[in-house]
Amino acid sequence: MPHYALITGASSGIGLALAEALARRGRNLILVARRRAALESIAHELSRRFGVEVLFRVCDLSEPLQLSGLLHELEQGEWPIDLLVNNAGLGSYGAFVAQDWRREQQLIEVNILALARLCHAIGNVMAGQGSGQILNIAARAGFQPGPWMSNYCASKTYVLHFSEGLREELKEYGISVSVLCPGPTHSAFWRSAQMDSGSLDGSQRLLSAEQVALITVRALEKNRALIIPGWRNRLLAIAPRLAPRWLVRRVAARFNRRFIHSG
Ligand SMILES: NC(=O)c1ccc[n+]([C@@H]2O[C@H](COP(=O)([O-])OP(=O)(O)OC[C@H]3O[C@@H](n4cnc5c(N)ncnc54)[C@H](OP(=O)(O)O)[C@@H]3O)[C@@H](O)[C@H]2O)c1
């Protein structure tokens, strides 16, 4: 019976690049996101180019009923999943109290709740199969507090620690868990988070989503626990552990404040 890699947030950015990198390696895919037209054309294009089966499901992961419907369908086992990629995520930027609460809540619902629920449901199915692989997308920003994007950074700290914990727990069920912590990467993410990526681009060389995806699929093949693409990002992930926390907070606050959207 053919197996599938399920990728959330596969309609753009890192999720789309991961879908392409996995299809290139002959993996069948189930793509999940909200934009039907984008999913439809990506599914068509990937199956045409790589000769793999590509299904898609339209689902707003912040809507519990839609998520339940998706999980119910997946739990029937008609499309056995051997790789779950929890990639869908959104950011927000600016003073927390000045943000629209609905967006902050949606951030928690997608970045944390939906990810944990998918790990729980699909993890159970994989445990029954006695094998499987889970990749959760955190961020380099998850290694430290992030003033002016506090909710986002804290959501990624959750993903990082949750995934590392699960990795140890799920070993005995035959399931490997990895966590990807990209640094700033070219994608639609910056625009939707209301951040000025222009100033970021000037201060750092951003990796492309395709570079991140290639590094990630290679690391998955080696069953790496923690995947941090790029040497600069690896250094910046370690640095906050060496400095006092008050200094880390203040440096991060000064750095992040520069990205207030000028437009
Ligand atoms: N880009 C970066 O610099 C960066 C750095 C570190 C970590 N990351 C993380 O990498 C992941 C992918 O980000 P990206 O840069 O590729 O951003 P992106 O291009 O904005 O892609 C986000 C994806 O998530 C989906 N999504 C958003 N809200 C959703 C919802 N409510 N329900 C279902 N799908 C939803 C979007 O699809 P629809 O709009 O079609 O629903 C889209 O496919 C995120 O978890 C992000 O936090 C990104």
The ligand as an SDF file (V2000), in Angstrom:
LIG
                    3D

 48 52  0  0  0  0  0  0  0  0999 V2000
   10.1750   32.5680    6.6190 N   0  0  0  0  0  0  0  0  0  0  0  0
   10.8980   32.6360    7.7090 C   0  0  0  0  0  0  0  0  0  0  0  0
   11.7470   33.5080    7.8300 O   0  0  0  0  0  0  0  0  0  0  0  0
   10.7210   31.6210    8.7960 C   0  0  0  0  0  0  0  0  0  0  0  0
   11.7370   31.5380    9.7830 C   0  0  0  0  0  0  0  0  0  0  0  0
   11.5940   30.6030   10.7960 C   0  0  0  0  0  0  0  0  0  0  0  0
   10.4980   29.7530   10.8270 C   0  0  0  0  0  0  0  0  0  0  0  0
    9.5460   29.8710    9.8580 N   0  0  0  0  0  0  0  0  0  0  0  0
    8.3790   28.9710    9.9610 C   0  0  0  0  0  0  0  0  0  0  0  0
    8.2760   28.2020    8.7730 O   0  0  0  0  0  0  0  0  0  0  0  0
    6.9120   27.8450    8.5650 C   0  0  0  0  0  0  0  0  0  0  0  0
    6.5170   28.1890    7.1400 C   0  0  0  0  0  0  0  0  0  0  0  0
    6.6120   29.5900    6.9720 O   0  0  0  0  0  0  0  0  0  0  0  0
    6.9130   30.2850    5.5670 P   0  0  0  0  0  0  0  0  0  0  0  0
    8.0490   31.1890    5.7500 O   0  0  0  0  0  0  0  0  0  0  0  0
    6.9740   29.2750    4.4850 O   0  0  0  0  0  0  0  0  0  0  0  0
    5.6080   31.2160    5.4560 O   0  0  0  0  0  0  0  0  0  0  0  0
    4.4630   31.3670    4.3480 P   0  0  0  0  0  0  0  0  0  0  0  0
    5.0530   31.4120    2.9840 O   0  0  0  0  0  0  0  0  0  0  0  0
    3.6340   32.5040    4.8340 O   0  0  0  0  0  0  0  0  0  0  0  0
    3.6420   30.0000    4.4760 O   0  0  0  0  0  0  0  0  0  0  0  0
    2.7700   29.7380    5.5480 C   0  0  0  0  0  0  0  0  0  0  0  0
    1.9250   28.5230    5.1640 C   0  0  0  0  0  0  0  0  0  0  0  0
    1.0400   28.2340    6.2610 O   0  0  0  0  0  0  0  0  0  0  0  0
   -0.2840   28.1390    5.7660 C   0  0  0  0  0  0  0  0  0  0  0  0
   -1.2290   28.5880    6.7800 N   0  0  0  0  0  0  0  0  0  0  0  0
   -1.2290   29.7670    7.4560 C   0  0  0  0  0  0  0  0  0  0  0  0
   -2.3010   29.8350    8.2600 N   0  0  0  0  0  0  0  0  0  0  0  0
   -2.9930   28.6780    8.0940 C   0  0  0  0  0  0  0  0  0  0  0  0
   -4.1960   28.1570    8.6310 C   0  0  0  0  0  0  0  0  0  0  0  0
   -4.9380   28.8690    9.5080 N   0  0  0  0  0  0  0  0  0  0  0  0
   -4.6270   26.9360    8.2300 N   0  0  0  0  0  0  0  0  0  0  0  0
   -3.9120   26.2280    7.3200 C   0  0  0  0  0  0  0  0  0  0  0  0
   -2.7570   26.6650    6.7730 N   0  0  0  0  0  0  0  0  0  0  0  0
   -2.3120   27.8770    7.1520 C   0  0  0  0  0  0  0  0  0  0  0  0
   -0.3230   29.0320    4.5250 C   0  0  0  0  0  0  0  0  0  0  0  0
   -1.2990   28.5700    3.5910 O   0  0  0  0  0  0  0  0  0  0  0  0
   -2.7190   29.2640    3.2750 P   0  0  0  0  0  0  0  0  0  0  0  0
   -2.5130   30.7570    3.3630 O   0  0  0  0  0  0  0  0  0  0  0  0
   -3.0580   28.7550    1.9010 O   0  0  0  0  0  0  0  0  0  0  0  0
   -3.6200   28.7340    4.3240 O   0  0  0  0  0  0  0  0  0  0  0  0
    1.0700   28.7820    3.9260 C   0  0  0  0  0  0  0  0  0  0  0  0
    1.0590   27.6320    3.1190 O   0  0  0  0  0  0  0  0  0  0  0  0
    6.1020   28.5850    9.6240 C   0  0  0  0  0  0  0  0  0  0  0  0
    5.8080   27.7020   10.6840 O   0  0  0  0  0  0  0  0  0  0  0  0
    7.0590   29.6870   10.0870 C   0  0  0  0  0  0  0  0  0  0  0  0
    6.8150   30.0910   11.4130 O   0  0  0  0  0  0  0  0  0  0  0  0
    9.6290   30.7660    8.8480 C   0  0  0  0  0  0  0  0  0  0  0  0
  1  2  1  0
  2  3  2  0
  2  4  1  0
  4  5  1  0
  4 48  2  0
  5  6  2  0
  6  7  1  0
  7  8  2  0
  8  9  1  0
  8 48  1  0
  9 10  1  0
  9 46  1  0
 10 11  1  0
 11 12  1  0
 11 44  1  0
 12 13  1  0
 13 14  1  0
 14 15  2  0
 14 16  1  0
 14 17  1  0
 17 18  1  0
 18 19  2  0
 18 20  1  0
 18 21  1  0
 21 22  1  0
 22 23  1  0
 23 24  1  0
 23 42  1  0
 24 25  1  0
 25 26  1  0
 25 36  1  0
 26 27  1  0
 26 35  1  0
 27 28  2  0
 28 29  1  0
 29 30  1  0
 29 35  2  0
 30 31  1  0
 30 32  2  0
 32 33  1  0
 33 34  2  0
 34 35  1  0
 36 37  1  0
 36 42  1  0
 37 38  1  0
 38 39  2  0
 38 40  1  0
 38 41  1  0
 42 43  1  0
 44 45  1  0
 44 46  1  0
 46 47  1  0
M  CHG  2   8   1  16  -1
M  END
$$$$
